[in-house]
Amino acid sequence: MSTQPNQLAPVPEAFRHLVPKHGKSPWQPSRTATARVPDPAPVPDTCPVCSGPVVIAHHTQIYRSGQTYGEWPWAYRCTDCDAMVGMHPFTSIPLGTLAGAELRRLRTDCKQPFNLLWKHHRMSRIDAYQALADHLGIPKAECHFGLFDADQCRAARAWAVQQLRTTATA
Ligand SMILES: [Zn+2]
């Protein structure tokens, strides 16, 4: 077999039937999408919850229904405890750190009121992240829901809900 001149890894045999016609997968990501991700988190090799091994998984292997969610149904998953994290669409860049079911739920829950802030043009998305980072006392580059622990999720949610109330009556 000849080696391709680019850096892309071959798609493992077991995943080939899951790669759609556009040909993109975590092994063959979009360069444009990859370049566009701000503050890319490192690709995990061990699980932060249990130190187990981390592999790439497709939603059809993760969810019992065999269903896929979103335009990029891939995740990093711990083979020992099932902690996982999704990837930025069309890249192999994790959305943050691997999390168990409870933390994943908290991260989703706190993102909802936060997204309302900028989607309803109460403030720009960049300003919203900066204000949340200031509130949490962390650098803006670390202010990503995929990196939050349970306490940060609760604090972020309370802040966003409060912001929605104040800006609504302003
Ligand atoms: Zn684990």
Residues whose N, C-alpha, C, O or C-beta is under 5 A from the ligand:
A	BS01	ZN	C47 V49 C50 S51 G52 C78 D80 C81 D82 A83
